[in-house]
Protein backbone atom coordinates (compact mmCIF):
# COMPACT_ATOMS: atom_id res chain seq x y z
CA UNK A 1 0.00 0.00 0.00
CA UNK A 2 1.11 3.57 -0.70
CA UNK A 3 1.18 6.20 2.06
CA UNK A 4 -2.11 7.65 0.77
CA UNK A 5 -3.77 4.23 0.91
CA UNK A 6 -2.52 3.66 4.46
CA UNK A 7 -3.88 7.05 5.56
CA UNK A 8 -7.22 6.13 3.97
CA UNK A 9 -7.23 2.73 5.73
CA UNK A 10 -6.31 4.37 9.06
CA UNK A 11 -9.12 6.94 8.66
CA UNK A 12 -11.66 4.15 8.00
CA UNK A 13 -10.41 2.05 10.92
CA UNK A 14 -10.60 5.09 13.26
CA UNK A 15 -14.14 5.79 12.08
CA UNK A 16 -15.05 2.14 12.73
CA UNK A 17 -13.44 2.29 16.18
CA UNK A 18 -15.46 5.42 17.04
CA UNK A 19 -18.63 3.53 16.05
CA UNK A 20 -17.68 0.54 18.25
CA UNK A 21 -17.05 2.87 21.21
CA UNK A 22 -20.47 4.46 20.74
CA UNK A 23 -22.05 1.02 20.47
CA UNK A 24 -19.97 -0.25 23.44
CA UNK A 25 -19.04 -3.24 21.26
CA UNK A 26 -15.71 -4.50 22.63
CA UNK A 27 -15.52 -7.44 20.22
CA UNK A 28 -15.67 -5.19 17.16
CA UNK A 29 -13.33 -2.62 18.73
CA UNK A 30 -10.81 -5.44 19.17
CA UNK A 31 -10.96 -5.98 15.40
CA UNK A 32 -10.72 -2.21 14.72
CA UNK A 33 -7.56 -1.77 16.80
CA UNK A 34 -5.94 -4.80 15.15
CA UNK A 35 -6.41 -3.07 11.77
CA UNK A 36 -5.05 0.18 13.23
CA UNK A 37 -2.01 -1.52 14.80
CA UNK A 38 -1.09 -3.13 11.48
CA UNK A 39 -1.62 0.04 9.40
CA UNK A 40 0.27 2.23 11.86
CA UNK A 41 3.28 -0.13 11.83
CA UNK A 42 3.31 -0.40 8.04
CA UNK A 43 3.03 3.38 7.61
CA UNK A 44 5.80 4.13 10.13
CA UNK A 45 3.57 5.58 12.86
CA UNK A 46 5.13 3.40 15.53
CA UNK A 47 4.00 5.24 18.67
CA UNK A 48 0.38 5.09 17.45
CA UNK A 49 0.87 1.40 16.65
CA UNK A 50 2.04 0.76 20.21
CA UNK A 51 -1.03 2.57 21.65
CA UNK A 52 -3.41 0.58 19.40
CA UNK A 53 -1.74 -2.73 20.34
CA UNK A 54 -1.87 -1.97 24.06
CA UNK A 55 -5.57 -1.15 23.70
CA UNK A 56 -6.05 -4.51 21.95
CA UNK A 57 -4.39 -6.33 24.85
CA UNK A 58 -6.63 -4.54 27.36
CA UNK A 59 -9.72 -5.56 25.38
CA UNK A 60 -8.58 -9.20 25.20
CA UNK A 61 -8.13 -9.25 28.98
CA UNK A 62 -11.53 -7.59 29.51
CA UNK A 63 -13.19 -10.16 27.25
CA UNK A 64 -11.36 -12.93 29.19
CA UNK A 65 -9.76 -14.01 25.90
CA UNK A 66 -6.16 -13.09 26.61
CA UNK A 67 -5.03 -16.32 24.93
CA UNK A 68 -6.04 -14.67 21.65
CA UNK A 69 -3.82 -11.63 22.23
CA UNK A 70 -0.85 -13.22 20.43
CA UNK A 71 -1.34 -10.91 17.45
CA UNK A 72 -0.98 -7.79 19.62
CA UNK A 73 2.02 -9.16 21.52
CA UNK A 74 3.70 -9.87 18.16
CA UNK A 75 2.81 -6.41 16.89
CA UNK A 76 4.40 -4.82 19.96
CA UNK A 77 7.46 -7.02 19.53
CA UNK A 78 7.76 -5.98 15.88
CA UNK A 79 7.22 -2.30 16.71
CA UNK A 80 9.83 -2.22 19.46
CA UNK A 81 12.23 -4.22 17.25
CA UNK A 82 11.82 -1.60 14.51
CA UNK A 83 12.64 1.04 17.14
CA UNK A 84 15.74 -1.06 18.04
CA UNK A 85 14.48 -1.52 21.59
CA UNK A 86 15.44 -5.19 21.50
CA UNK A 87 14.90 -6.03 25.18
CA UNK A 88 11.45 -4.44 25.36
CA UNK A 89 10.54 -6.19 22.10
CA UNK A 90 11.52 -9.54 23.59
CA UNK A 91 9.24 -9.04 26.60
CA UNK A 92 6.31 -9.02 24.15
CA UNK A 93 7.66 -11.79 21.90
CA UNK A 94 7.99 -13.92 25.05
CA UNK A 95 4.31 -13.24 25.87
CA UNK A 96 3.39 -14.19 22.28
CA UNK A 97 5.38 -17.41 22.73
CA UNK A 98 3.58 -18.21 26.01
CA UNK A 99 0.22 -17.64 24.31
CA UNK A 100 1.19 -20.01 21.49
CA UNK A 101 2.20 -22.64 24.09
CA UNK A 102 -1.18 -22.29 25.85
CA UNK A 103 -3.04 -22.71 22.56
CA UNK A 104 -0.63 -25.47 21.36
CA UNK A 105 0.00 -23.50 18.15
CA UNK A 106 3.37 -24.92 17.05
CA UNK A 107 4.24 -22.50 14.18
CA UNK A 108 3.37 -19.59 16.51
CA UNK A 109 5.80 -20.97 19.09
CA UNK A 110 8.64 -21.31 16.59
CA UNK A 111 8.01 -17.86 15.05
CA UNK A 112 8.10 -16.24 18.51
CA UNK A 113 11.31 -18.05 19.46
CA UNK A 114 12.93 -16.92 16.20
CA UNK A 115 11.83 -13.35 16.86
CA UNK A 116 13.38 -13.52 20.33
CA UNK A 117 16.58 -15.02 18.90
CA UNK A 118 16.79 -12.34 16.20
CA UNK A 119 16.85 -9.65 18.90
CA UNK A 120 19.29 -11.63 21.02
CA UNK A 121 21.62 -11.63 18.01
CA UNK A 122 21.32 -7.83 17.88
CA UNK A 123 22.21 -7.79 21.61
CA UNK A 124 25.18 -10.11 20.86
CA UNK A 125 23.65 -12.74 23.17
CA UNK A 126 24.67 -15.49 20.78
CA UNK A 127 24.43 -18.43 23.22
CA UNK A 128 20.87 -17.54 24.26
CA UNK A 129 19.93 -16.99 20.61
CA UNK A 130 21.35 -20.40 19.60
CA UNK A 131 19.45 -22.08 22.46
CA UNK A 132 16.14 -20.57 21.29
CA UNK A 133 16.79 -21.35 17.62
CA UNK A 134 17.58 -24.99 18.44
CA UNK A 135 14.18 -25.30 20.16
CA UNK A 136 12.45 -24.34 16.91
CA UNK A 137 13.64 -27.31 14.84
CA UNK A 138 11.53 -29.85 16.73
CA UNK A 139 8.49 -27.56 16.62
CA UNK A 140 8.84 -26.95 12.87
CA UNK A 141 9.39 -30.65 12.21
CA UNK A 142 6.21 -31.55 14.12
CA UNK A 143 4.26 -28.87 12.23
CA UNK A 144 5.95 -29.81 8.90
CA UNK A 145 6.90 -26.14 8.59
CA UNK A 146 9.92 -26.25 6.26
CA UNK A 147 10.05 -22.47 5.78
CA UNK A 148 10.38 -22.17 9.56
CA UNK A 149 13.37 -24.51 9.57
CA UNK A 150 14.91 -22.53 6.70
CA UNK A 151 14.57 -19.30 8.70
CA UNK A 152 16.09 -20.92 11.79
CA UNK A 153 19.13 -21.94 9.75
CA UNK A 154 19.35 -18.38 8.42
CA UNK A 155 19.57 -17.11 12.00
CA UNK A 156 22.23 -19.68 12.96
CA UNK A 157 24.21 -18.63 9.89
CA UNK A 158 23.83 -14.97 10.85
CA UNK A 159 25.40 -15.75 14.25
CA UNK A 160 28.38 -17.32 12.48
CA UNK A 161 28.63 -14.24 10.25
CA UNK A 162 28.68 -11.96 13.29
CA UNK A 163 31.45 -14.13 14.74
CA UNK A 164 33.27 -13.84 11.37
CA UNK A 165 33.15 -17.63 10.85
CA UNK A 166 32.58 -17.24 7.11
CA UNK A 167 32.98 -20.90 6.08
CA UNK A 168 30.58 -22.04 8.81
CA UNK A 169 28.08 -19.34 7.78
CA UNK A 170 28.18 -20.53 4.15
CA UNK A 171 27.67 -24.15 5.24
CA UNK A 172 24.59 -23.22 7.29
CA UNK A 173 23.11 -20.93 4.61
CA UNK A 174 23.31 -23.95 2.28
CA UNK A 175 21.30 -25.95 4.82
CA UNK A 176 18.71 -23.15 4.75
CA UNK A 177 18.65 -23.43 0.95
CA UNK A 178 18.07 -27.19 1.16
CA UNK A 179 15.00 -26.59 3.37
CA UNK A 180 13.58 -24.31 0.65
CA UNK A 181 13.54 -27.08 -1.99
CA UNK A 182 10.00 -27.46 -3.31
CA UNK A 183 8.86 -24.23 -1.61
CA UNK A 184 7.72 -21.20 -3.60
CA UNK A 185 8.84 -18.49 -1.19
CA UNK A 186 10.83 -16.21 -3.51
CA UNK A 187 11.71 -13.78 -0.71
CA UNK A 188 13.48 -16.42 1.40
CA UNK A 189 15.39 -17.62 -1.66
CA UNK A 190 16.51 -14.04 -2.40
CA UNK A 191 17.64 -13.49 1.21
CA UNK A 192 19.69 -16.71 1.30
CA UNK A 193 21.26 -16.09 -2.13
CA UNK A 194 22.23 -12.54 -1.08
CA UNK A 195 23.73 -13.90 2.15
CA UNK A 196 25.79 -16.47 0.23
CA UNK A 197 27.01 -13.75 -2.16
CA UNK A 198 27.96 -11.56 0.81
CA UNK A 199 29.99 -14.35 2.44
CA UNK A 200 31.73 -15.41 -0.76
CA UNK A 201 32.71 -11.76 -1.21
CA UNK A 202 34.53 -11.95 2.13
CA UNK A 203 36.44 -14.94 0.72
CA UNK A 204 37.14 -13.02 -2.54
CA UNK A 205 35.50 -15.83 -4.54
CA UNK A 206 34.04 -13.46 -7.10
CA UNK A 207 32.59 -16.10 -9.48
CA UNK A 208 30.44 -17.43 -6.66
CA UNK A 209 29.47 -13.87 -5.71
CA UNK A 210 28.25 -13.24 -9.27
CA UNK A 211 26.35 -16.54 -9.42
CA UNK A 212 24.44 -15.94 -6.19
CA UNK A 213 23.75 -12.28 -6.93
CA UNK A 214 22.24 -13.26 -10.29
CA UNK A 215 20.08 -15.90 -8.60
CA UNK A 216 18.96 -13.36 -5.98
CA UNK A 217 18.10 -10.80 -8.68
CA UNK A 218 15.98 -13.37 -10.56
CA UNK A 219 13.96 -14.00 -7.39
CA UNK A 220 13.60 -10.26 -6.68
CA UNK A 221 12.29 -9.70 -10.23
CA UNK A 222 9.66 -12.40 -9.66
CA UNK A 223 8.61 -10.69 -6.40
CA UNK A 224 8.39 -7.28 -8.17
CA UNK A 225 6.36 -8.76 -11.03
CA UNK A 226 3.96 -10.45 -8.61
CA UNK A 227 3.43 -7.15 -6.77
CA UNK A 228 3.00 -5.08 -9.95
N, C-alpha and C positions, 0 to 999 in steps of 0.2 A: 504494500500500500504506500502511496505517496503521502507527504505530510498533510496535504489538503484532505485526503481521504481519511487519515487518522483523526484529524480535527473534527471531521463530519461524524465519524463513528463515536468519538468521545462525546460530542454534543448530544447525539441520539441516546447514548447510554446514560448520560446525566439526566436527560429528560425522563427516561424510563425510571431511573432511580428516584427522581422527585415524585413520580406517580406512585411508586411502591411505598414511599414514606407516607404519602397522603392516605394510601389505602391500608397502611400498617401491615403490609404483606412482606414478612421477613424472607420467606422462601424466594420470592421474585427479586427482592433486593439483593439477596445472595448471588443470584445470577447476574444482576446488573453490575455489581462491584467486580465480579470475575471478568466481565467484558472490559470494564474500566482499567483494572489492573494490567491486563494484557496490552491494551491500546496505549496506556501511559508508558509502559516499559518499551514497547516498540517505537514510540515516538520520542523517546529520550526524556520524558517527564518523570524522572525516577522518584522524586519526593512524593509526587501525587500517587504514583504507583504503590509506594510503601503505605501511604494512608489508606488507599482502596483495599490493599491486601489485609491490613490490620483490621479494617472494618469487616471484611469477609470472615476472618478468624473469629471475631466477636459474635457474628451472626451464627456461625457454625456451633459455637459453644452454647449460645442462647437456645438454639434449636435442638440441643443435645445430640448433635451429629458431628462432633469434633473429628471423628474418624474420617470424615469426608473433606477435611480441611487441607489435605495433602497438596492440592493445587496452589493454595495461598502460601503454604510454607515454602513450596518450590519457587513461587514467584518472588517471595521475599529473599530467598537464597540467591536467585538470579539477579535481583536488583542490587543487593549488597555486593555481590561478586563484581557486577559491572562498575560499582563505585569503588572497587578494590578494597572493600572492607571484609577481608577474607574470613576473619574469625567470627564476625557477626553473621555473615552469610552461612557459615557452617552450623551455627546454633539452629537456624531454620531448616537447613538441609537435614540435620539430625532429627528434627521433629517430623519432617516429611518421611524419613526412613522409618521412624517408630510407627507412624501411621500405616505405612505399607506393610510393616511386620504384623500389626494388629489385624489388618484386612487380608493378610496372606497374599499380597499382590507382589509376586516375585520380580517382574521387570521394574516395578516402582522401587523395590528395595535396592536392586543393582544400580539403577540410575542415581538414586540418592547417594549411595556409597561412592560412585564415580564422581559426583559433584563435590562431595566432601574431599575426596582424594585430590581432585583438581586444585582446590584451594590450599590443601596441605602442600602440594608441590610449589605453589606460589609462595608459601611461608617457609619453603625449604625443609619441611618436615617429611623427608623422603621415606623414613622407616614407617611412620604412621600411614602415609599415603599407600605404600606398598602393601601393608597389612589390609587396608580397606579394599584395595583393588583385588587382592587375592581372594577375598570373600565373594567377589562378584562372579567368579568363574563357575562355581557350583550353582549359584542362583540362575545364571544365564543358561547353563546346561540343562537344568531342570525345566526351564521355561522355553527351551529350544530357541533362544534369542541370540542368534549368531552375530547380529550387528552389535549387541551389547558386548560380547566377547572381543570383537574387533576393537571397540572403543577402549576396553580395558587394556588390551595390548598397546594401543596408542599411548595411553597414560604411562604404562611401564617403560615404553621406549622414550617418552619425554623425560622421565627421571634419569635414564641413562644419558640422554643428551645434556641435561643440566649438569651431570657429573663429568661430562666430556668423555664418556665411554662410547665413542662413535661406532666402533664395530658392533658392540652389544646393541646399541640403538638400532642399527640397520637390521640386525638379526631379528629383533622383536617387531620392528615395523613390517618385516616380511611375514611374520606370524599373523599380524593384523590383516595383511593382504590376503592370506590364505583363508581367513575367516569370512572374507567378503565374497569368496567364490560362489557364484550362483545368486548373489544378491544384486539388487538393482539400485543401490544407494550411491548415486554418482558423487555426492558431496563427500562421503567417506573415502571413496576411491581417490578423489582429488587431493584430500588432506594427506593421505598416506603417501601418494606419489610425490607431493611437494616436500614432505618430510624426508623421503628417501633422497630426493635431489639435493636437499639442504645438507644432508649428512655426507653424501658422496662429494659434495663441493669441499667439505672440510678435509676430505682425503685427496683432493685434487684429481679425482677420477672424472674428468670432464665429459667423456662419452656417456657414462652412466647418468651424469647430471642432465645432459641433453635428452636422453631417452625418457627419464622420469618426468622432466618438465613438459615434454611433448605429450606424454600420456595424461598428465594433470590438465593441460590446456584442452585436450579433447573432451575430458569429463566436464570442465568448466563451460565449454561451448554448449554441451548438451543441456546443462543446467540453465544457461541463459536462454537457449531456444525454448525450453519447456516453460520458462517464466514469461516469455514474450507474448 
